Amino acid sequence: MWAKAEWPIDQIMALANWAANEAEQIQNNRGQTCVVVQQKFLPKIAEASGNQYFLGIISDPKPKKEYRFDPNEVI
């Protein structure tokens, strides 16, 4: 599946600045310097046409939420 995105130039510049100066840099399996990002795809329906599509969201990695299970807790 292919996707199309429209990114404002200021967001691209901010992403490049973050990747170069703030993000943790790693090496991929090809030996290239990379940064890790998270991607999330949300199903949407276009208002004008009614076509289904996915809205892609990219962000810096967030720490995993710790869920504590208490077997004695009453729901």
N, CA, C and O atoms as CSV, one atom per row, in Angstrom:
chain,resi,resn,atom,element,x,y,z
A,1,MET,N,N,0.845,-1.171,0.000
A,1,MET,CA,C,0.000,0.000,0.000
A,1,MET,C,C,0.893,1.238,0.000
A,1,MET,O,O,1.825,1.327,0.799
A,2,TRP,N,N,0.624,2.171,-0.868
A,2,TRP,CA,C,1.361,3.423,-0.946
A,2,TRP,C,C,0.559,4.525,-0.271
A,2,TRP,O,O,-0.668,4.467,-0.188
A,3,ALA,N,N,1.266,5.509,0.199
A,3,ALA,CA,C,0.603,6.622,0.868
A,3,ALA,C,C,1.172,7.937,0.357
A,3,ALA,O,O,2.283,7.987,-0.169
A,4,LYS,N,N,0.410,8.976,0.515
A,4,LYS,CA,C,0.832,10.324,0.149
A,4,LYS,C,C,0.698,11.188,1.394
A,4,LYS,O,O,-0.245,11.028,2.170
A,5,ALA,N,N,1.625,12.086,1.580
A,5,ALA,CA,C,1.567,12.981,2.731
A,5,ALA,C,C,1.914,14.393,2.290
A,5,ALA,O,O,2.668,14.594,1.338
A,6,GLU,N,N,1.365,15.345,2.981
A,6,GLU,CA,C,1.687,16.756,2.761
A,6,GLU,C,C,2.214,17.311,4.071
A,6,GLU,O,O,1.469,17.461,5.039
A,7,TRP,N,N,3.504,17.614,4.094
A,7,TRP,CA,C,4.151,18.112,5.304
A,7,TRP,C,C,4.545,19.566,5.103
A,7,TRP,O,O,5.173,19.897,4.097
A,8,PRO,N,N,4.192,20.434,6.031
A,8,PRO,CA,C,4.665,21.819,5.958
A,8,PRO,C,C,6.194,21.862,6.089
A,8,PRO,O,O,6.787,21.093,6.846
A,9,ILE,N,N,6.810,22.766,5.346
A,9,ILE,CA,C,8.270,22.892,5.349
A,9,ILE,C,C,8.805,23.105,6.764
A,9,ILE,O,O,9.842,22.542,7.114
A,10,ASP,N,N,8.120,23.907,7.587
A,10,ASP,CA,C,8.628,24.157,8.942
A,10,ASP,C,C,8.626,22.884,9.780
A,10,ASP,O,O,9.479,22.727,10.654
A,11,GLN,N,N,7.687,21.970,9.535
A,11,GLN,CA,C,7.698,20.700,10.261
A,11,GLN,C,C,8.844,19.812,9.801
A,11,GLN,O,O,9.456,19.118,10.612
A,12,ILE,N,N,9.139,19.828,8.507
A,12,ILE,CA,C,10.270,19.048,7.988
A,12,ILE,C,C,11.573,19.573,8.569
A,12,ILE,O,O,12.448,18.797,8.953
A,13,MET,N,N,11.698,20.885,8.631
A,13,MET,CA,C,12.915,21.481,9.196
A,13,MET,C,C,13.047,21.146,10.683
A,13,MET,O,O,14.143,20.859,11.164
A,14,ALA,N,N,11.922,21.184,11.408
A,14,ALA,CA,C,11.952,20.843,12.833
A,14,ALA,C,C,12.322,19.373,13.019
A,14,ALA,O,O,13.067,19.040,13.941
A,15,LEU,N,N,11.815,18.488,12.158
A,15,LEU,CA,C,12.148,17.067,12.242
A,15,LEU,C,C,13.633,16.851,11.968
A,15,LEU,O,O,14.293,16.083,12.668
A,16,ALA,N,N,14.155,17.528,10.950
A,16,ALA,CA,C,15.583,17.407,10.631
A,16,ALA,C,C,16.446,17.918,11.780
A,16,ALA,O,O,17.459,17.304,12.113
A,17,ASN,N,N,16.052,19.036,12.387
A,17,ASN,CA,C,16.789,19.586,13.528
A,17,ASN,C,C,16.760,18.617,14.705
A,17,ASN,O,O,17.786,18.394,15.347
A,18,TRP,N,N,15.599,18.042,14.993
A,18,TRP,CA,C,15.471,17.070,16.073
A,18,TRP,C,C,16.346,15.846,15.796
A,18,TRP,O,O,17.051,15.372,16.686
A,19,ALA,N,N,16.300,15.333,14.558
A,19,ALA,CA,C,17.061,14.135,14.208
A,19,ALA,C,C,18.567,14.374,14.333
A,19,ALA,O,O,19.301,13.491,14.778
A,20,ALA,N,N,19.026,15.558,13.945
A,20,ALA,CA,C,20.456,15.847,13.968
A,20,ALA,C,C,20.974,16.218,15.350
A,20,ALA,O,O,22.137,15.961,15.662
A,21,ASN,N,N,20.121,16.826,16.190
A,21,ASN,CA,C,20.619,17.399,17.438
A,21,ASN,C,C,20.070,16.792,18.721
A,21,ASN,O,O,20.736,16.853,19.755
A,22,GLU,N,N,18.884,16.213,18.686
A,22,GLU,CA,C,18.251,15.777,19.930
A,22,GLU,C,C,17.992,14.278,20.005
A,22,GLU,O,O,18.065,13.690,21.084
A,23,ALA,N,N,17.695,13.664,18.884
A,23,ALA,CA,C,17.295,12.254,18.875
A,23,ALA,C,C,18.481,11.340,19.155
A,23,ALA,O,O,19.630,11.665,18.854
A,24,GLU,N,N,18.170,10.199,19.735
A,24,GLU,CA,C,19.191,9.171,19.920
A,24,GLU,C,C,19.494,8.574,18.550
A,24,GLU,O,O,18.590,8.119,17.850
A,25,GLN,N,N,20.770,8.578,18.174
A,25,GLN,CA,C,21.149,8.036,16.877
A,25,GLN,C,C,21.622,6.597,17.038
A,25,GLN,O,O,22.329,6.264,17.989
A,26,ILE,N,N,21.220,5.750,16.096
A,26,ILE,CA,C,21.574,4.333,16.111
A,26,ILE,C,C,22.110,3.942,14.740
A,26,ILE,O,O,22.025,4.720,13.789
A,27,GLN,N,N,22.656,2.749,14.640
A,27,GLN,CA,C,23.098,2.199,13.368
A,27,GLN,C,C,22.108,1.128,12.936
A,27,GLN,O,O,21.766,0.248,13.727
A,28,ASN,N,N,21.643,1.190,11.688
A,28,ASN,CA,C,20.754,0.139,11.201
A,28,ASN,C,C,21.590,-1.036,10.695
A,28,ASN,O,O,22.817,-1.012,10.790
A,29,ASN,N,N,20.929,-2.067,10.157
A,29,ASN,CA,C,21.660,-3.262,9.736
A,29,ASN,C,C,22.508,-3.025,8.483
A,29,ASN,O,O,23.287,-3.901,8.105
A,30,ARG,N,N,22.380,-1.882,7.839
A,30,ARG,CA,C,23.225,-1.518,6.704
A,30,ARG,C,C,24.387,-0.628,7.126
A,30,ARG,O,O,25.208,-0.237,6.296
A,31,GLY,N,N,24.456,-0.309,8.417
A,31,GLY,CA,C,25.518,0.542,8.916
A,31,GLY,C,C,25.235,2.026,8.776
A,31,GLY,O,O,26.128,2.844,8.994
A,32,GLN,N,N,24.007,2.392,8.417
A,32,GLN,CA,C,23.636,3.798,8.258
A,32,GLN,C,C,23.227,4.379,9.614
A,32,GLN,O,O,22.609,3.697,10.431
A,33,THR,N,N,23.577,5.633,9.840
A,33,THR,CA,C,23.145,6.324,11.050
A,33,THR,C,C,21.670,6.681,10.908
A,33,THR,O,O,21.261,7.282,9.915
A,34,CYS,N,N,20.876,6.307,11.905
A,34,CYS,CA,C,19.424,6.494,11.860
A,34,CYS,C,C,18.920,7.001,13.208
A,34,CYS,O,O,19.645,6.987,14.203
A,35,VAL,N,N,17.685,7.441,13.220
A,35,VAL,CA,C,16.965,7.727,14.458
A,35,VAL,C,C,15.685,6.898,14.444
A,35,VAL,O,O,15.163,6.561,13.382
A,36,VAL,N,N,15.194,6.579,15.616
A,36,VAL,CA,C,13.972,5.790,15.740
A,36,VAL,C,C,12.790,6.734,15.902
A,36,VAL,O,O,12.834,7.666,16.706
A,37,VAL,N,N,11.743,6.491,15.142
A,37,VAL,CA,C,10.503,7.237,15.282
A,37,VAL,C,C,9.365,6.242,15.464
A,37,VAL,O,O,9.492,5.068,15.116
A,38,GLN,N,N,8.269,6.716,16.004
A,38,GLN,CA,C,7.075,5.889,16.122
A,38,GLN,C,C,6.108,6.300,15.023
A,38,GLN,O,O,6.020,7.471,14.653
A,39,GLN,N,N,5.388,5.315,14.514
A,39,GLN,CA,C,4.378,5.587,13.501
A,39,GLN,C,C,3.065,4.976,13.957
A,39,GLN,O,O,3.024,3.881,14.517
A,40,LYS,N,N,2.013,5.701,13.706
A,40,LYS,CA,C,0.674,5.211,14.033
A,40,LYS,C,C,-0.222,5.546,12.846
A,40,LYS,O,O,-0.159,6.647,12.301
A,41,PHE,N,N,-1.050,4.595,12.455
A,41,PHE,CA,C,-1.973,4.809,11.348
A,41,PHE,C,C,-3.393,4.733,11.870
A,41,PHE,O,O,-3.799,3.725,12.448
A,42,LEU,N,N,-4.145,5.800,11.667
A,42,LEU,CA,C,-5.516,5.880,12.134
A,42,LEU,C,C,-6.467,5.786,10.945
A,42,LEU,O,O,-6.336,6.565,10.000
A,43,PRO,N,N,-7.424,4.851,10.965
A,43,PRO,CA,C,-8.376,4.762,9.855
A,43,PRO,C,C,-9.299,5.981,9.852
A,43,PRO,O,O,-9.822,6.386,10.890
A,44,LYS,N,N,-9.485,6.547,8.680
A,44,LYS,CA,C,-10.329,7.738,8.510
A,44,LYS,C,C,-11.219,7.560,7.284
A,44,LYS,O,O,-11.001,6.667,6.465
A,45,ILE,N,N,-12.218,8.417,7.175
A,45,ILE,CA,C,-13.082,8.469,5.998
A,45,ILE,C,C,-13.117,9.910,5.516
A,45,ILE,O,O,-13.423,10.823,6.283
A,46,ALA,N,N,-12.802,10.111,4.241
A,46,ALA,CA,C,-12.780,11.451,3.657
A,46,ALA,C,C,-14.186,12.026,3.659
A,46,ALA,O,O,-15.137,11.370,3.233
A,47,GLU,N,N,-14.313,13.256,4.140
A,47,GLU,CA,C,-15.631,13.901,4.202
A,47,GLU,C,C,-16.222,14.140,2.814
A,47,GLU,O,O,-17.415,13.922,2.603
A,48,ALA,N,N,-15.404,14.580,1.879
A,48,ALA,CA,C,-15.912,14.939,0.555
A,48,ALA,C,C,-16.306,13.716,-0.277
A,48,ALA,O,O,-17.358,13.710,-0.916
A,49,SER,N,N,-15.452,12.673,-0.266
A,49,SER,CA,C,-15.692,11.534,-1.162
A,49,SER,C,C,-16.229,10.299,-0.454
A,49,SER,O,O,-16.818,9.423,-1.088
A,50,GLY,N,N,-16.027,10.226,0.858
A,50,GLY,CA,C,-16.430,9.028,1.587
A,50,GLY,C,C,-15.426,7.891,1.473
A,50,GLY,O,O,-15.672,6.794,1.976
A,51,ASN,N,N,-14.291,8.142,0.814
A,51,ASN,CA,C,-13.254,7.116,0.676
A,51,ASN,C,C,-12.552,6.866,2.001
A,51,ASN,O,O,-12.334,7.785,2.791
A,52,GLN,N,N,-12.205,5.615,2.228
A,52,GLN,CA,C,-11.462,5.258,3.428
A,52,GLN,C,C,-9.971,5.468,3.177
A,52,GLN,O,O,-9.474,5.229,2.077
A,53,TYR,N,N,-9.271,5.915,4.214
A,53,TYR,CA,C,-7.822,6.083,4.129
A,53,TYR,C,C,-7.237,5.995,5.523
A,53,TYR,O,O,-7.968,5.962,6.513
A,54,PHE,N,N,-5.902,5.957,5.599
A,54,PHE,CA,C,-5.218,5.960,6.888
A,54,PHE,C,C,-4.490,7.280,7.057
A,54,PHE,O,O,-3.789,7.734,6.153
A,55,LEU,N,N,-4.658,7.888,8.211
A,55,LEU,CA,C,-3.921,9.086,8.575
A,55,LEU,C,C,-2.684,8.627,9.324
A,55,LEU,O,O,-2.789,8.015,10.387
A,56,GLY,N,N,-1.510,8.920,8.776
A,56,GLY,CA,C,-0.261,8.509,9.406
A,56,GLY,C,C,0.267,9.586,10.319
A,56,GLY,O,O,0.315,10.760,9.949
A,57,ILE,N,N,0.662,9.190,11.510
A,57,ILE,CA,C,1.221,10.118,12.487
A,57,ILE,C,C,2.615,9.619,12.849
A,57,ILE,O,O,2.795,8.445,13.173
A,58,ILE,N,N,3.591,10.507,12.794
A,58,ILE,CA,C,4.969,10.161,13.128
A,58,ILE,C,C,5.387,11.023,14.304
A,58,ILE,O,O,5.142,12.229,14.312
A,59,SER,N,N,6.021,10.407,15.302
A,59,SER,CA,C,6.492,11.161,16.464
A,59,SER,C,C,7.777,10.546,16.990
A,59,SER,O,O,8.188,9.459,16.582
A,60,ASP,N,N,8.394,11.271,17.905
A,60,ASP,CA,C,9.570,10.720,18.561
A,60,ASP,C,C,9.115,9.589,19.485
A,60,ASP,O,O,7.964,9.572,19.922
A,61,PRO,N,N,10.009,8.649,19.783
A,61,PRO,CA,C,9.625,7.526,20.641
A,61,PRO,C,C,9.189,7.998,22.023
A,61,PRO,O,O,9.809,8.881,22.616
A,62,LYS,N,N,8.146,7.416,22.511
A,62,LYS,CA,C,7.632,7.706,23.855
A,62,LYS,C,C,7.906,6.495,24.736
A,62,LYS,O,O,7.864,5.362,24.255
A,63,PRO,N,N,8.182,6.713,26.005
A,63,PRO,CA,C,8.377,5.565,26.900
A,63,PRO,C,C,7.092,4.743,26.995
A,63,PRO,O,O,5.989,5.289,26.987
A,64,LYS,N,N,7.254,3.430,27.084
A,64,LYS,CA,C,6.080,2.567,27.224
A,64,LYS,C,C,5.410,2.826,28.554
A,64,LYS,O,O,6.067,3.014,29.578
A,65,LYS,N,N,4.089,2.833,28.521
A,65,LYS,CA,C,3.335,3.020,29.753
A,65,LYS,C,C,3.398,1.741,30.572
A,65,LYS,O,O,3.238,0.638,30.048
A,66,GLU,N,N,3.627,1.905,31.830
A,66,GLU,CA,C,3.645,0.761,32.745
A,66,GLU,C,C,2.233,0.554,33.268
A,66,GLU,O,O,1.658,1.441,33.897
A,67,TYR,N,N,1.688,-0.609,33.008
A,67,TYR,CA,C,0.373,-0.948,33.526
A,67,TYR,C,C,0.560,-1.905,34.694
A,67,TYR,O,O,1.202,-2.949,34.578
A,68,ARG,N,N,-0.006,-1.524,35.797
A,68,ARG,CA,C,0.087,-2.362,36.980
A,68,ARG,C,C,-1.234,-3.081,37.154
A,68,ARG,O,O,-2.291,-2.453,37.206
A,69,PHE,N,N,-1.172,-4.373,37.242
A,69,PHE,CA,C,-2.383,-5.164,37.441
A,69,PHE,C,C,-2.467,-5.564,38.895
A,69,PHE,O,O,-1.564,-6.207,39.430
A,70,ASP,N,N,-3.553,-5.180,39.524
A,70,ASP,CA,C,-3.806,-5.552,40.909
A,70,ASP,C,C,-4.972,-6.535,40.909
A,70,ASP,O,O,-6.108,-6.138,40.649
A,71,PRO,N,N,-4.711,-7.816,41.196
A,71,PRO,CA,C,-5.794,-8.804,41.152
A,71,PRO,C,C,-6.884,-8.565,42.187
A,71,PRO,O,O,-7.979,-9.116,42.075
A,72,ASN,N,N,-6.593,-7.753,43.187
A,72,ASN,CA,C,-7.586,-7.477,44.233
A,72,ASN,C,C,-8.434,-6.242,43.948
A,72,ASN,O,O,-9.387,-5.958,44.673
A,73,GLU,N,N,-8.088,-5.512,42.898
A,73,GLU,CA,C,-8.816,-4.295,42.569
A,73,GLU,C,C,-10.194,-4.644,42.003
A,73,GLU,O,O,-10.327,-5.516,41.145
A,74,VAL,N,N,-11.207,-3.948,42.499
A,74,VAL,CA,C,-12.569,-4.160,42.036
A,74,VAL,C,C,-12.849,-3.150,40.924
A,74,VAL,O,O,-12.607,-1.953,41.081
A,75,ILE,N,N,-13.351,-3.640,39.823
A,75,ILE,CA,C,-13.663,-2.756,38.688
A,75,ILE,C,C,-15.104,-2.344,38.731
A,75,ILE,O,O,-15.560,-1.600,37.862
